[in-house]
Amino acid sequence: MEKRLTFGYALTGSFCTFERSVRQIEALTEKGINIIPIMSYNAYNTDTRFGTAEYFIEKIERITGKKIIHTLTEAEPIGPKNLTDLMIVLPCSGNTLAKLRNGIYDTPVTLAVKSHLRNQKPVLIGVSSNDSLSSSAKNIGELLNFRHYYFIPMTQDNPQKKPFSIVCDFEKVYEAAVCALKGEQIQPIIF
C-alpha cells in the first residue's frame, strides 16, 4: 500500500485570502492528504474584518483533525521527526517571503519551513502580497533560484487599484504540489 502523503500547510498574514486558503486545506484532505496545520503568530492571534482568529482556528482544526502548530517549540520537530513530504505556505505574505529569503526563522511558519528543509523536501509558496511587484519582487526572484522552493502560479489581482499586488491561483494548489513533489516548477508561474 502506498504511503499517505503528509503536507505541512502554513498560513501567514494575508488575511483577505484566508477563506480561499481554508477551502484548499479542505480540498487536499478530501484527496486523502494528511494536513499538519501551521500558523504564524499574527495569523493565529489577529482578528480582522475578514474573520476572527478563533473562527479560522476552529475551522482549520475541524477540517484537519489536528491542533494548529503556532509556537516555535511546536514547529521545530517537523524536520527531525520527518513529519512532512511537502510544506505549503499559503498565503505567503511579503514579510514571510523576506524572512525565508534571508534565513530568518523567528515565526512558527518560517521555523517549520527551515525544519522541513533539513530533509531536502519541497516547499510550495503561494504568494499573496500587496508589494509583490515592488519591494517583495526581489525576494520572489531569489527564492525562485533557491533549491527546493516552488511557487503556485500567480497573477495581479487588481492592477488598477493595487498595481504591485500579486495573489496566487488557489485552484492550482494541488497541481502545483504534485509538480513540486516531482522536483518540477508548474508552468506558467505568472499568468
N, C-alpha and C positions, 0 to 999 in steps of 0.2 A: 504494500500500500504506500502511496506517495505521501511524503510528509506535508502536513498542513502548513501553509505559509503564515508567517507572523510579521506584521508590519508595525513599526512604531509610527504613530500618527500624531504630529505635534502642531499645535495652534499657537500663533503669536498675534500681536496686537492690531491686525487689520479687522476690526470688529464688524465692519459693514459686510464682510464676506462669511461670517460665522455660520449663518443658516445654510449657505451653499456648501460649506466645508462639512458640516454635520451630515448633510444628505450624502456626501461622498463616503463618510465613515459607514453610514448605513448601507450604501451600495456595495462597498467592499466586504462587509460582514455577510451580506446576502450571497456573495460569491464564495463564501466559505473561508475567507481570510480572517485569521485571528488578529485583532487590533489591540495594541497597547497604547492607550491614550496618554498624551503628554501636553501640558500647557505651560506657557511662560508665566512668570509672576503676574504680569499685567493681565494676561488673558484669563487667568484663574481668579483674580480678585476684583476686576473692574466691572461695574455696572455702566452701561452706555444706553444711548437711545435705541440701540439695536437689540437690547435684551439684557437681563441681569446675568451676572456671573453664575448665580445659583441655577437659573434656568438652563444655561448651556452645560454646566457641570452635570446636573441631573439627567439631561437628555443624553449626553455622551456616555455617562456611566451606565445608563439603562441599555443603550444600544450595544455597547461592548461587553457589558457584564463585568467590568473592571473599574477599580478606583483609578482616577487620573493621577499620573505622576506629576507633581507640582513643586518638588523641592530638589535641591542639588543631591542630597543623600539618596533620594529615591531614583534619580536619573543615573547616577554613577555606575551601578551594577549592570546596566544594559549590555555593555561590551564584555566585561569579564564573565558574565553568565551566558554570553552569546544568545541573547533573547530574541533578536530581530534579524529578519532576512533583508528588509528594506526599511529605511527611515524616510517618512514623508513629512515635510514641513509645509503646512498649508492651512491658513495663509502664512506666507513668509513676508514679514514686514521689512522695510528698508533698514531698520535698526538691526534686525536679526541677520539680514544679508551682510551688513558691515561687520558684525561680530564674527560670523562664520568666515568671511574673507580674511579677517585679521587675527584669527585664532583666539578670540575672546570667549571664554566658556563660563560665563557668570550667571547664566539663567538655566532653569531645568531643560529648556529646549536645546540650547547650544551645547550644554554638557551631554545631553542624550545623543546628539549628533556626534560629538567627539568620541564618546564611549563606543557608539556603534561603529564608527570608522576604524577603530583599532582592529576590527575583524575584516577590514578591506571589503566592505559590502556597500552597495549603492545608497546614496542619499538623493531623494527626489524633491526638488524645490518648486513650490507653487507661489510665484511672486504675486503680491498684492500690495502696491505701494504708490502713493501719490507722487513720489520723487524718483520713480524708476528710470525715467529718461533724463534725469538731471543728476543730482548727487549720488544716487544709488546705481547709476548706469555702469560706472567703473567696477563696482562690486559684482554685478551680474556678469560683466565681461570676463573678469578674472576668475570667478567661480566656474564659468563655462570651460576654463582651461585646467581646472583642478581635477585630479584623478578622483573617481567615484562620485562626482556630482553630476546630476542630470536635472533638466528643467521640464516642467509641464509647459506645453505651448502657451504663449501669452500674446495679448493684444492691448492696444489702447482702449480703455473702457469709456472714455468721454473726451475725445480730443479737443472739442470746442471749449468746454468749461474747465477741464483738467488736462492740459496739453502734455504734462510729464507723467501722467498716471498710467500704470500698466496693471492688468489683472490676468491671471492665468485662466485657461479654459477648463472649468471644473468638470466638464463632460469628458475630458481626455485623461483623467487621473488614472484610471485602470490601464488604459492603453499605454500611457507613459511609464507606468510601473512595470508592466510586462517588458517593455523595451529596456528599462534600467536594469532589471534583473538579468538581462542578457548582455549587459555592458554596452547598450546602444542608446543614443540620444534620439528620441522621437523627433520626426521632422514634419512640417516645418516648425521651428522653435517660435518664430514670430509670424503672425498671420494678420 
